[in-house]
Amino acid sequence: MDTENLRKKYTLWSNIIDLRSRGVNITRTAERLGVSRDTVKRLQSLSSDELFRKYQESRRCKLQNYEQAVVSLLFTFPSTSSSRVHDYLKEHYPDFPKVCDKTVHNYVQFIRKKHHLPFRSCRL
């Protein structure tokens, strides 16, 4: 999680702790801060250390092991669609996990942004 989001989450957490320490109930706290009651319950149960630890851990992507293959494919063929990337990975990697097309699409977009590989249509 980037520092801006972590800062927002920490500010929200500190506001929740402040309101709850002043005796404001969960529903009113949620209404004042514009979040759900479940969010208030979840964040009030965390200490500041737990909050940082929880939100600094990055989620592991199912397709992370195939990043180099996707990068080389997109670098070689910039006009490759995400559905073609999905087909390529299924054909060339027998251990490729069963994921939906949208997962591959999101991952391809992430890789394009991370490695500055824009989509280039090939027009004749």
Beta strands, then each sheet from edge to edge (+ up, - down):
end
